[in-house]
Amino acid sequence: MDAAGAGTPGAAPVDGEHMAHIERAIAAAQQRGTASAAAHYATVLGGDVADVVATAVDAWASVGEVVPHVVTHLTISVGSPSATDGGAR
């Protein structure tokens, strides 16, 4: 390993390595069927609220295992009219 401690549990990833973990979390959401759209620096989740929350928690936990600073913003809207206006479901 390098001097920055990449690969050491709890160590900060080398610049850019965090994106691979984020991309894996997005891929997992896509496989789960809850990733419904991409947005500016975000992934729009949709579906049953339990599945959406589980996806967000799993993503936060999996990325947080290797990236020491993880920020998650989750807004939940139930029965949003945007779903009928062509928005994310």
C-alpha positions in Angstrom: 0.0 0.0 0.0 1.1 3.6 -0.5 1.9 6.1 2.3 -1.7 7.4 2.3 -2.9 4.1 3.7 -5.1 3.1 0.8 -6.6 -0.2 1.4 -6.3 0.1 5.2 -9.6 0.0 7.0 -10.6 3.5 8.1 -7.9 5.1 5.9 -8.8 7.9 3.5 -8.9 6.6 -0.1 -6.4 8.1 -2.6 -7.9 11.0 -4.6 -10.5 9.7 -7.0 -10.9 6.2 -5.5 -14.1 7.2 -3.7 -15.9 7.5 -7.0 -15.5 3.7 -7.7 -17.3 3.0 -4.4 -20.0 5.5 -5.2 -20.4 4.0 -8.7 -20.8 0.5 -7.2 -23.5 1.8 -4.9 -25.3 3.3 -7.9 -25.0 0.0 -9.8 -26.5 -1.8 -6.8 -29.4 0.6 -6.8 -29.9 0.0 -10.5 -29.8 -3.8 -10.0 -32.3 -3.5 -7.1 -34.6 -1.5 -9.4 -34.8 1.6 -7.3 -32.5 3.9 -9.3 -34.9 5.6 -11.6 -32.9 8.5 -13.0 -29.6 10.4 -12.8 -29.6 14.0 -11.6 -26.9 16.7 -11.0 -24.5 14.9 -8.6 -27.3 12.6 -7.5 -29.3 9.5 -8.2 -33.1 9.7 -8.1 -34.6 6.7 -6.4 -38.1 5.5 -6.8 -40.4 2.7 -5.8 -41.8 1.4 -2.5 -40.6 3.6 0.3 -39.1 0.7 2.2 -37.0 -0.3 -0.8 -35.9 3.3 -1.4 -34.9 3.8 2.3 -33.1 0.4 2.3 -31.2 1.3 -0.9 -30.1 4.6 0.6 -29.0 2.9 3.9 -27.2 0.2 2.0 -25.4 2.7 -0.2 -24.4 4.9 2.8 -23.1 1.8 4.7 -21.2 0.2 1.8 -19.5 3.5 0.8 -18.9 4.4 4.4 -17.0 1.2 5.0 -14.1 2.6 2.8 -14.7 6.3 2.4 -14.3 8.1 5.8 -16.6 11.1 5.0 -19.9 10.2 3.4 -22.7 12.8 3.0 -26.2 11.6 2.1 -29.2 13.8 1.4 -32.5 11.9 1.1 -35.8 13.6 0.5 -38.8 11.4 0.4 -42.0 12.5 -1.3 -45.0 10.2 -1.2 -47.8 10.7 -3.8 -45.8 13.4 -5.6 -47.6 15.0 -8.5 -44.3 15.0 -10.4 -44.8 11.3 -11.1 -47.7 12.2 -13.3 -45.9 15.1 -14.9 -43.1 13.0 -16.3 -40.9 13.3 -13.3 -39.1 10.5 -11.4 -41.4 7.8 -10.0 
